[in-house]
Amino acid sequence: MTSRLAHNVLPGFRLSLGYAITYLSLLVLIPLGALIAKSSALSPADFWAVATNERALAAYRVTFGASLVAALINAVFGLIVAWVLVRYPFHGKRFVDALVDLPFALPTAVAGITLTTLYAGNGWIGRLIEPFGIKVAFTPLGIMVALTFVTLPFVVRTLQPVIEDIEPEIEEAAATLGASRAQTLWRVVLPQLFPAWLTGFALAFSRAVGEYGSVIFIAGNMPMVSEITPLLIISKLEQYDLVGATVLAVVMLVISFVLLLSINLLQWWAANRHTGRTPVEAAAPGARIEGAAA
């Protein structure tokens, strides 16, 4: 009975499902199928040769290396930003909260031009750090800066609702049981945040892998040095190397699919995980002993 009601809550379920499948097929499945079909014109050996040539491998290293570093940076500082926005009242809080969404609203090309202007040798920030031998614009470091900027909201917005659901009383209960601040953080707070934290990291990483607009202006786009994979695909299209561009696109498609699958598995794990003890109980035993010793 429950299953029947669940399927019939929305009138016209079959018709709606048909529209949904058709819509997704036109926008997603058919274009992706055409992409894969185009790359299948090559033999497996030729496909592998195009996908793993020296320039392509260098682009993969820059793209995935910079994306990983940017996601790790935001995993740390995004957690701090989310915690401050949720737990601490201060003047200008709404303004700071709105700033987090700026990378969402700002066109990526505008972000790239702005960052390049700031971090170029004669820019406001670039002129201050270049005397110390730190060059950001037109280097792989510039790519990391751009990717860190565009992916920050993914971590913050993923963590915020989870932090809001953690009652401060839980932390106070851990403290009354003798847990130190560090024990409360590692054994009470972080275990509850970890699934969402990992999901935010994966979202930031997958977004950074496909970023183009904010990177091309600050990267310098030097082959084998600061060239990202999306730019290499564009370069091949401009040279009418459609097959080569398709091969690289398929490689990025497979990697993106694996990332999205991983994100879904993480979300499933977060929704279905079961623990034998509450977070406070997990922190209590060791905390009680240390509290008694103190």
Rosetta blueprint (number, residue, H / E / L):
1 M L
2 T H
3 S H
4 R H
5 L H
6 A H
7 H H
8 N H
9 V L
10 L L
11 P L
12 G L
13 F H
14 R H
15 L H
16 S H
17 L H
18 G H
19 Y H
20 A H
21 I H
22 T H
23 Y H
24 L H
25 S H
26 L H
27 L H
28 V H
29 L H
30 I H
31 P H
32 L H
33 G H
34 A H
35 L H
36 I H
37 A H
38 K H
39 S H
40 S L
41 A L
42 L L
43 S L
44 P H
45 A H
46 D H
47 F H
48 W H
49 A H
50 V H
51 A H
52 T L
53 N L
54 E H
55 R H
56 A H
57 L H
58 A H
59 A H
60 Y H
61 R H
62 V H
63 T H
64 F H
65 G H
66 A H
67 S H
68 L H
69 V H
70 A H
71 A H
72 L H
73 I H
74 N H
75 A H
76 V H
77 F H
78 G H
79 L H
80 I H
81 V H
82 A H
83 W H
84 V H
85 L H
86 V H
87 R H
88 Y L
89 P L
90 F L
91 H L
92 G L
93 K H
94 R H
95 F H
96 V H
97 D H
98 A H
99 L H
100 V H
101 D L
102 L H
103 P H
104 F H
105 A H
106 L L
107 P L
108 T H
109 A H
110 V H
111 A H
112 G H
113 I H
114 T H
115 L H
116 T H
117 T H
118 L H
119 Y H
120 A L
121 G L
122 N L
123 G L
124 W L
125 I L
126 G H
127 R H
128 L H
129 I H
130 E H
131 P H
132 F H
133 G L
134 I L
135 K L
136 V L
137 A L
138 F L
139 T L
140 P H
141 L H
142 G H
143 I H
144 M H
145 V H
146 A H
147 L H
148 T H
149 F H
150 V H
151 T H
152 L H
153 P H
154 F H
155 V H
156 V H
157 R H
158 T H
159 L H
160 Q H
161 P H
162 V H
163 I H
164 E H
165 D H
166 I L
167 E L
168 P H
169 E H
170 I H
171 E H
172 E H
173 A H
174 A H
175 A H
176 T H
177 L L
178 G L
179 A L
180 S L
181 R H
182 A H
183 Q H
184 T H
185 L H
186 W H
187 R H
188 V H
189 V H
190 L H
191 P H
192 Q H
193 L H
194 F H
195 P H
196 A H
197 W H
198 L H
199 T H
200 G H
201 F H
202 A H
203 L H
204 A H
205 F H
206 S H
207 R H
208 A H
209 V H
210 G L
211 E L
212 Y L
213 G H
214 S H
215 V H
216 I H
217 F H
218 I H
219 A H
220 G L
221 N L
222 M L
223 P L
224 M L
225 V L
226 S L
227 E L
228 I L
229 T H
230 P H
231 L H
232 L H
233 I H
234 I H
235 S H
236 K H
237 L H
238 E H
239 Q L
240 Y L
241 D L
242 L H
243 V H
244 G H
245 A H
246 T H
247 V H
248 L H
249 A H
250 V H
251 V H
252 M H
253 L H
254 V H
255 I H
256 S H
257 F H
258 V H
259 L H
260 L H
261 L H
262 S H
263 I H
264 N H
265 L H
266 L H
267 Q H
268 W H
269 W H
270 A H
271 A H
272 N H
273 R L
274 H L
275 T L
276 G L
277 R L
278 T L
279 P H
280 V H
281 E H
282 A H
283 A H
284 A H
285 P H
286 G H
287 A H
288 R H
289 I H
290 E H
291 G H
292 A H
293 A H
294 A L
